[in-house]
Amino acid sequence: MIEWLAIPAIALGAALIPGKKMTDEKKIQQIFENRKVGINQGENFLHPILIRKYNHSTYTTYIYSLPLGVPSEAFETFIPVLKDGLNKDVEIEFDDVLKINVFEQGLPSSWNYDDTLLQADTWEIPVGKNHKGILYHDFEKYPHMLVGGVTRFGKTVLIKETFYTLLMNQIKNVEFYFLDLKGGLEFGKYEGLPQVKAVASDVFEAAEVLSDIVDDLKKREKMFRAKGYTNIVDTPIKKRTFVIVDEGAELSPNIIAGEGKKYAKFCQAALSEISRIGGGLGLRLIYCTQYPTKEAVPMQVKMNIVARISFIAAAQIASMVILDEKGAEDLPSTPGRAIYKIEKKRVVQVPYIDDKYMMEKMEERENEIIHATANRKPVNDNRPTEYDENTPPAANT
């Protein structure tokens, strides 16, 4: 357990400003002592003990053994204390021991995307830059992604960067379905690309698109059973289908009123099925929302997505919905700053990309992209009046 001694902030500050400059190692030890980090054992108080130190080019790792009885997870709340005491960015890891990484420089406040980030013929995207370099997410290992955070802090930029990277890495093998539920304003402009099979702009169009996707999913299941396949990554099939939802709250039957409520029920059921069984069949779901609540993020969708990215959250509960733990509410108000989580949380700065850059680069590969041939069925607007999660939309005619 960690015992917190109620020391006034000025007293802690004074302890960290001696006559001569104190090393980070000594500062950490001083903070442990000042804040009573450790456990009582009889008449003694046992602090973490430094057992090893590694100097890297941009950061230093301090490895401590913990007294028996001190839970490692308790140190998560200790990170802000270390950051303030050292006046440096700090990262804590646990692997039978306590690892404290102290970084000499902070993360950049922004950085621009360029084509050197592409990993040709892979399904990897650069999710961001942290203190140790550029982190990539591999959709072959983790097929789905849940993204949240308040508006204007980077979600749509991340989607565009993901779309552009996957397109340029896998021009012949990738296809996209966008549920751009903010009126189709962000991604409607890319509807002419043969790799973009549909862009739905409201819950009604989303239901039509998802109906087609679920039909295709059933066909894939039948084909996989016939061939004895269990996971697409172990087959010669190269095609991957990305279903990208930008503003999942617009598909919540608890939020939408009127006729759209029935369509929303079907949409959530379809997305749940895609997240549950689509990964092994080559479908990849990227589900984004600026309203991370249990109504906006269906439980079945959330339970089947390992990879999470959260930009700054308005409240701790929003961080809990996306990451299953707090932290996103404490991110700085820096556009593009996010927490990327798979097995553990990593703070990253997402690269910035805009439509102009994307269009210019696509035009450079015009013969491969713009002139590719593919037929895309139009969205059917014959919307039935009775419609729920068990009744798909009328077939396209």
Beta strands, then each sheet from edge to edge (+ up, - down):
strand 1: 39-41
strand 2: 44-46
strand 3: 49-55
strand 4: 59-65
strand 5: 90-94
strand 6: 98-103
strand 7: 124-130
strand 8: 133-138
strand 9: 145-148
strand 10: 174-180
strand 11: 196-200
strand 12: 240-246
strand 13: 283-289
strand 14: 307-311
strand 15: 337-341
strand 16: 345-349
sheet 1: 1+ 2-
sheet 2: 3+ 4- 6+ 5-
sheet 3: 7+ 8-
sheet 4: 11+ 10+ 12+ 13+ 9+ 14+ 15- 16+
end
